[in-house]
């Protein structure tokens, strides 16, 4: 797996975003992208606690929120 590090040069937002994303290992399923972002400690704690309570991984919770609130581009 290749890991990209954020660039320190002035790039477009798309280039900066692309530089922080990496493809997950391909296990025959749909390929995933690892994204790095920051959360306030309290928000992270709340997400983690709800994940543990519900048994739903944090990544799946975030994916479902994005699918609901961010329409696909056409």
DOVEXTI-872773 format. One record per atom (N, C-alpha, C, O): atom name; residue in three letters; x, y, z. Coordinates in steps of 0.001 Angstrom, whole numbers, plus 500000, padded with zeros to 6 digits. Layout:
N
atom CA | res ALA | east X | north Y | up Z
...
//
This chain:
74
atom N | res UNK | east 500846 | north 498832 | up 500000
atom CA | res UNK | east 500000 | north 500000 | up 500000
atom C | res UNK | east 500889 | north 501228 | up 500000
atom O | res UNK | east 501902 | north 501275 | up 500698
atom N | res UNK | east 500506 | north 502214 | up 499218
atom CA | res UNK | east 501257 | north 503459 | up 499119
atom C | res UNK | east 500599 | north 504505 | up 500017
atom O | res UNK | east 499382 | north 504679 | up 499964
atom N | res UNK | east 501367 | north 505188 | up 500825
atom CA | res UNK | east 500831 | north 506213 | up 501719
atom C | res UNK | east 501263 | north 507575 | up 501220
atom O | res UNK | east 502451 | north 507832 | up 501024
atom N | res UNK | east 500286 | north 508449 | up 501015
atom CA | res UNK | east 500564 | north 509816 | up 500597
atom C | res UNK | east 500578 | north 510719 | up 501820
atom O | res UNK | east 499794 | north 510529 | up 502750
atom N | res UNK | east 501453 | north 511681 | up 501816
atom CA | res UNK | east 501492 | north 512670 | up 502882
atom C | res UNK | east 501018 | north 513994 | up 502313
atom O | res UNK | east 501289 | north 514295 | up 501151
atom N | res UNK | east 500306 | north 514801 | up 503117
atom CA | res UNK | east 499848 | north 516086 | up 502613
atom C | res UNK | east 501001 | north 516934 | up 502104
atom O | res UNK | east 502076 | north 516967 | up 502703
atom N | res UNK | east 500770 | north 517606 | up 501014
atom CA | res UNK | east 501781 | north 518461 | up 500406
atom C | res UNK | east 501842 | north 519799 | up 501122
atom O | res UNK | east 500818 | north 520308 | up 501578
atom N | res UNK | east 503036 | north 520372 | up 501225
atom CA | res UNK | east 503186 | north 521681 | up 501866
atom C | res UNK | east 503214 | north 522799 | up 500837
atom O | res UNK | east 503306 | north 523973 | up 501194
atom N | res UNK | east 503135 | north 522438 | up 499558
atom CA | res UNK | east 503112 | north 523460 | up 498515
atom C | res UNK | east 501681 | north 523919 | up 498302
atom O | res UNK | east 500730 | north 523232 | up 498675
atom N | res UNK | east 501542 | north 525112 | up 497685
atom CA | res UNK | east 500208 | north 525631 | up 497435
atom C | res UNK | east 499596 | north 524891 | up 496254
atom O | res UNK | east 500043 | north 525036 | up 495116
atom N | res UNK | east 498570 | north 524098 | up 496538
atom CA | res UNK | east 497858 | north 523340 | up 495516
atom C | res UNK | east 496378 | north 523654 | up 495618
atom O | res UNK | east 495927 | north 524285 | up 496574
atom N | res UNK | east 495636 | north 523211 | up 494632
atom CA | res UNK | east 494194 | north 523347 | up 494700
atom C | res UNK | east 493666 | north 522483 | up 495838
atom O | res UNK | east 494347 | north 521567 | up 496298
atom N | res UNK | east 492461 | north 522776 | up 496286
atom CA | res UNK | east 491842 | north 521995 | up 497356
atom C | res UNK | east 491739 | north 520535 | up 496954
atom O | res UNK | east 491989 | north 519649 | up 497771
atom N | res UNK | east 491373 | north 520272 | up 495701
atom CA | res UNK | east 491250 | north 518890 | up 495243
atom C | res UNK | east 492580 | north 518161 | up 495333
atom O | res UNK | east 492623 | north 517003 | up 495751
atom N | res UNK | east 493671 | north 518824 | up 494946
atom CA | res UNK | east 494983 | north 518188 | up 495029
atom C | res UNK | east 495373 | north 517948 | up 496484
atom O | res UNK | east 495945 | north 516909 | up 496814
atom N | res UNK | east 495063 | north 518911 | up 497354
atom CA | res UNK | east 495382 | north 518736 | up 498770
atom C | res UNK | east 494593 | north 517572 | up 499347
atom O | res UNK | east 495139 | north 516768 | up 500102
atom N | res UNK | east 493303 | north 517473 | up 498997
atom CA | res UNK | east 492481 | north 516379 | up 499489
atom C | res UNK | east 493002 | north 515047 | up 498964
atom O | res UNK | east 493121 | north 514083 | up 499720
atom N | res UNK | east 493308 | north 514992 | up 497695
atom CA | res UNK | east 493808 | north 513749 | up 497099
atom C | res UNK | east 495098 | north 513301 | up 497769
atom O | res UNK | east 495352 | north 512102 | up 497884
atom N | res UNK | east 495905 | north 514241 | up 498207
atom CA | res UNK | east 497176 | north 513875 | up 498818
atom C | res UNK | east 497006 | north 513265 | up 500199
atom O | res UNK | east 497951 | north 512677 | up 500724
atom N | res UNK | east 495814 | north 513389 | up 500810
atom CA | res UNK | east 495589 | north 512828 | up 502138
atom C | res UNK | east 494819 | north 511516 | up 502083
atom O | res UNK | east 494534 | north 510927 | up 503126
atom N | res UNK | east 494479 | north 511050 | up 500884
atom CA | res UNK | east 493703 | north 509823 | up 500750
atom C | res UNK | east 494594 | north 508679 | up 500274
atom O | res UNK | east 495500 | north 508881 | up 499464
atom N | res UNK | east 494334 | north 507501 | up 500775
atom CA | res UNK | east 495072 | north 506324 | up 500324
atom C | res UNK | east 494077 | north 505195 | up 500096
atom O | res UNK | east 493045 | north 505130 | up 500765
atom N | res UNK | east 494379 | north 504316 | up 499165
atom CA | res UNK | east 493535 | north 503153 | up 498931
atom C | res UNK | east 493835 | north 502088 | up 499972
atom O | res UNK | east 494990 | north 501861 | up 500333
atom N | res UNK | east 492792 | north 501448 | up 500443
atom CA | res UNK | east 492958 | north 500346 | up 501392
atom C | res UNK | east 493421 | north 499116 | up 500635
atom O | res UNK | east 493344 | north 499067 | up 499407
atom N | res UNK | east 493897 | north 498131 | up 501365
atom CA | res UNK | east 494301 | north 496872 | up 500742
atom C | res UNK | east 493101 | north 496287 | up 500010
atom O | res UNK | east 491980 | north 496337 | up 500517
atom N | res UNK | east 493321 | north 495745 | up 498849
atom CA | res UNK | east 492257 | north 495156 | up 498047
atom C | res UNK | east 492080 | north 493710 | up 498466
atom O | res UNK | east 492951 | north 492876 | up 498216
atom N | res UNK | east 490948 | north 493405 | up 499109
atom CA | res UNK | east 490683 | north 492037 | up 499558
atom C | res UNK | east 489604 | north 491377 | up 498707
atom O | res UNK | east 488956 | north 490429 | up 499150
atom N | res UNK | east 489410 | north 491877 | up 497483
atom CA | res UNK | east 488402 | north 491320 | up 496608
atom C | res UNK | east 487067 | north 492020 | up 496726
atom O | res UNK | east 486198 | north 491833 | up 495875
atom N | res UNK | east 486885 | north 492811 | up 497748
atom CA | res UNK | east 485659 | north 493575 | up 497926
atom C | res UNK | east 485852 | north 494946 | up 497292
atom O | res UNK | east 486894 | north 495238 | up 496704
atom N | res UNK | east 484832 | north 495773 | up 497423
atom CA | res UNK | east 484950 | north 497136 | up 496911
atom C | res UNK | east 486144 | north 497813 | up 497572
atom O | res UNK | east 486356 | north 497681 | up 498778
atom N | res UNK | east 486919 | north 498536 | up 496774
atom CA | res UNK | east 488102 | north 499203 | up 497326
atom C | res UNK | east 487673 | north 500360 | up 498202
atom O | res UNK | east 486755 | north 501103 | up 497857
atom N | res UNK | east 488320 | north 500509 | up 499307
atom CA | res UNK | east 488037 | north 501590 | up 500253
atom C | res UNK | east 489151 | north 502615 | up 500198
atom O | res UNK | east 490268 | north 502316 | up 499774
atom N | res UNK | east 488843 | north 503808 | up 500624
atom CA | res UNK | east 489827 | north 504876 | up 500731
atom C | res UNK | east 489930 | north 505262 | up 502194
atom O | res UNK | east 488917 | north 505461 | up 502864
atom N | res UNK | east 491145 | north 505368 | up 502685
atom CA | res UNK | east 491378 | north 505844 | up 504042
atom C | res UNK | east 491469 | north 507366 | up 503980
atom O | res UNK | east 492253 | north 507912 | up 503204
atom N | res UNK | east 490678 | north 508043 | up 504786
atom CA | res UNK | east 490687 | north 509501 | up 504814
atom C | res UNK | east 491117 | north 509954 | up 506209
atom O | res UNK | east 490733 | north 509353 | up 507211
atom N | res UNK | east 491895 | north 510989 | up 506261
atom CA | res UNK | east 492360 | north 511534 | up 507532
atom C | res UNK | east 491679 | north 512873 | up 507768
atom O | res UNK | east 491719 | north 513759 | up 506915
atom N | res UNK | east 491059 | north 513014 | up 508923
atom CA | res UNK | east 490431 | north 514275 | up 509277
atom C | res UNK | east 490459 | north 514421 | up 510789
atom O | res UNK | east 490720 | north 513460 | up 511513
atom N | res UNK | east 490191 | north 515624 | up 511254
atom CA | res UNK | east 490254 | north 515919 | up 512688
atom C | res UNK | east 488856 | north 516130 | up 513254
atom O | res UNK | east 487977 | north 516683 | up 512593
atom N | res UNK | east 488670 | north 515678 | up 514484
atom CA | res UNK | east 487426 | north 515884 | up 515216
atom C | res UNK | east 487756 | north 516501 | up 516567
atom O | res UNK | east 488829 | north 516272 | up 517124
atom N | res UNK | east 486832 | north 517274 | up 517077
atom CA | res UNK | east 486983 | north 517765 | up 518445
atom C | res UNK | east 486930 | north 516550 | up 519372
atom O | res UNK | east 486205 | north 515597 | up 519087
atom N | res UNK | east 487674 | north 516565 | up 520463
atom CA | res UNK | east 487709 | north 515402 | up 521359
atom C | res UNK | east 486328 | north 514936 | up 521817
atom O | res UNK | east 486075 | north 513733 | up 521879
atom N | res UNK | east 485433 | north 515870 | up 522138
atom CA | res UNK | east 484104 | north 515478 | up 522602
atom C | res UNK | east 483304 | north 514804 | up 521491
atom O | res UNK | east 482578 | north 513845 | up 521752
atom N | res UNK | east 483425 | north 515288 | up 520262
atom CA | res UNK | east 482720 | north 514682 | up 519132
atom C | res UNK | east 483260 | north 513271 | up 518877
atom O | res UNK | east 482491 | north 512342 | up 518630
atom N | res UNK | east 484576 | north 513119 | up 518937
atom CA | res UNK | east 485181 | north 511797 | up 518752
atom C | res UNK | east 484702 | north 510834 | up 519835
atom O | res UNK | east 484356 | north 509690 | up 519541
atom N | res UNK | east 484680 | north 511287 | up 521066
atom CA | res UNK | east 484230 | north 510442 | up 522183
atom C | res UNK | east 482782 | north 510016 | up 521978
atom O | res UNK | east 482444 | north 508850 | up 522185
atom N | res UNK | east 481918 | north 510958 | up 521571
atom CA | res UNK | east 480508 | north 510638 | up 521346
atom C | res UNK | east 480337 | north 509623 | up 520220
atom O | res UNK | east 479542 | north 508691 | up 520334
atom N | res UNK | east 481087 | north 509809 | up 519132
atom CA | res UNK | east 481023 | north 508876 | up 518015
atom C | res UNK | east 481492 | north 507488 | up 518445
atom O | res UNK | east 480859 | north 506481 | up 518126
atom N | res UNK | east 482599 | north 507446 | up 519167
atom CA | res UNK | east 483164 | north 506173 | up 519619
atom C | res UNK | east 482218 | north 505461 | up 520590
atom O | res UNK | east 482051 | north 504244 | up 520515
atom N | res UNK | east 481605 | north 506213 | up 521495
atom CA | res UNK | east 480681 | north 505611 | up 522462
atom C | res UNK | east 479438 | north 505060 | up 521762
atom O | res UNK | east 478967 | north 503973 | up 522093
atom N | res UNK | east 478909 | north 505812 | up 520794
atom CA | res UNK | east 477740 | north 505329 | up 520059
atom C | res UNK | east 478100 | north 504109 | up 519225
atom O | res UNK | east 477294 | north 503187 | up 519095
atom N | res UNK | east 479290 | north 504096 | up 518665
atom CA | res UNK | east 479758 | north 502947 | up 517900
atom C | res UNK | east 479819 | north 501705 | up 518795
atom O | res UNK | east 479360 | north 500631 | up 518406
atom N | res UNK | east 480379 | north 501856 | up 519975
atom CA | res UNK | east 480483 | north 500730 | up 520910
atom C | res UNK | east 479097 | north 500288 | up 521383
atom O | res UNK | east 478824 | north 499092 | up 521478
atom N | res UNK | east 478236 | north 501243 | up 521674
atom CA | res UNK | east 476893 | north 500928 | up 522156
atom C | res UNK | east 476082 | north 500177 | up 521110
atom O | res UNK | east 475393 | north 499207 | up 521425
atom N | res UNK | east 476169 | north 500631 | up 519863
atom CA | res UNK | east 475344 | north 500063 | up 518793
atom C | res UNK | east 475995 | north 498871 | up 518099
atom O | res UNK | east 475312 | north 498097 | up 517428
atom N | res UNK | east 477315 | north 498716 | up 518256
atom CA | res UNK | east 478017 | north 497642 | up 517574
atom C | res UNK | east 478277 | north 497943 | up 516105
atom O | res UNK | east 478647 | north 497053 | up 515339
atom N | res UNK | east 478084 | north 499197 | up 515715
atom CA | res UNK | east 478315 | north 499620 | up 514325
atom C | res UNK | east 479657 | north 500351 | up 514273
atom O | res UNK | east 479860 | north 501311 | up 515017
atom N | res UNK | east 480574 | north 499913 | up 513408
atom CA | res UNK | east 481878 | north 500581 | up 513328
atom C | res UNK | east 481734 | north 502069 | up 512998
atom O | res UNK | east 480822 | north 502475 | up 512278
atom N | res UNK | east 482654 | north 502870 | up 513542
atom CA | res UNK | east 482616 | north 504315 | up 513294
atom C | res UNK | east 482651 | north 504616 | up 511803
atom O | res UNK | east 481952 | north 505519 | up 511344
atom N | res UNK | east 483443 | north 503885 | up 511043
atom CA | res UNK | east 483532 | north 504143 | up 509605
atom C | res UNK | east 482187 | north 503904 | up 508923
atom O | res UNK | east 481816 | north 504648 | up 508015
atom N | res UNK | east 481457 | north 502881 | up 509347
atom CA | res UNK | east 480142 | north 502627 | up 508754
atom C | res UNK | east 479159 | north 503725 | up 509154
atom O | res UNK | east 478339 | north 504149 | up 508340
atom N | res UNK | east 479234 | north 504187 | up 510405
atom CA | res UNK | east 478352 | north 505269 | up 510846
atom C | res UNK | east 478591 | north 506522 | up 510007
atom O | res UNK | east 477641 | north 507163 | up 509556
atom N | res UNK | east 479860 | north 506869 | up 509798
atom CA | res UNK | east 480183 | north 508048 | up 508997
atom C | res UNK | east 479780 | north 507869 | up 507543
atom O | res UNK | east 479283 | north 508804 | up 506915
atom N | res UNK | east 479993 | north 506665 | up 506999
atom CA | res UNK | east 479602 | north 506385 | up 505625
atom C | res UNK | east 478100 | north 506564 | up 505441
atom O | res UNK | east 477663 | north 507176 | up 504466
atom N | res UNK | east 477311 | north 506040 | up 506365
atom CA | res UNK | east 475854 | north 506164 | up 506267
atom C | res UNK | east 475420 | north 507629 | up 506364
atom O | res UNK | east 474506 | north 508051 | up 505655
atom N | res UNK | east 476070 | north 508405 | up 507238
atom CA | res UNK | east 475734 | north 509828 | up 507350
atom C | res UNK | east 476030 | north 510546 | up 506036
atom O | res UNK | east 475223 | north 511351 | up 505571
atom N | res UNK | east 477170 | north 510262 | up 505444
atom CA | res UNK | east 477550 | north 510899 | up 504187
atom C | res UNK | east 476564 | north 510522 | up 503081
atom O | res UNK | east 476139 | north 511384 | up 502312
atom N | res UNK | east 476196 | north 509238 | up 502996
atom CA | res UNK | east 475238 | north 508811 | up 501971
atom C | res UNK | east 473905 | north 509540 | up 502128
atom O | res UNK | east 473259 | north 509876 | up 501136
atom N | res UNK | east 473498 | north 509781 | up 503363
atom CA | res UNK | east 472212 | north 510442 | up 503626
atom C | res UNK | east 472280 | north 511944 | up 503350
atom O | res UNK | east 471327 | north 512513 | up 502819
atom N | res UNK | east 473384 | north 512591 | up 503701
atom CA | res UNK | east 473444 | north 514053 | up 503680
atom C | res UNK | east 474231 | north 514663 | up 502534
atom O | res UNK | east 474160 | north 515875 | up 502331
atom N | res UNK | east 474967 | north 513885 | up 501790
atom CA | res UNK | east 475792 | north 514414 | up 500695
atom C | res UNK | east 475394 | north 513715 | up 499399
atom O | res UNK | east 475841 | north 512599 | up 499135
atom N | res UNK | east 474562 | north 514359 | up 498591
atom CA | res UNK | east 474104 | north 513699 | up 497369
atom C | res UNK | east 475250 | north 513395 | up 496407
atom O | res UNK | east 476256 | north 514104 | up 496371
atom N | res UNK | east 475077 | north 512327 | up 495630
atom CA | res UNK | east 476084 | north 511956 | up 494636
atom C | res UNK | east 476096 | north 512975 | up 493513
atom O | res UNK | east 475067 | north 513553 | up 493162
atom N | res UNK | east 477285 | north 513184 | up 492955
atom CA | res UNK | east 477412 | north 514072 | up 491789
atom C | res UNK | east 476897 | north 513321 | up 490573
atom O | res UNK | east 477050 | north 512105 | up 490458
atom N | res UNK | east 476286 | north 514071 | up 489673
atom CA | res UNK | east 475745 | north 513429 | up 488460
atom C | res UNK | east 476463 | north 513890 | up 487244
atom O | res UNK | east 476143 | north 513457 | up 486137
//
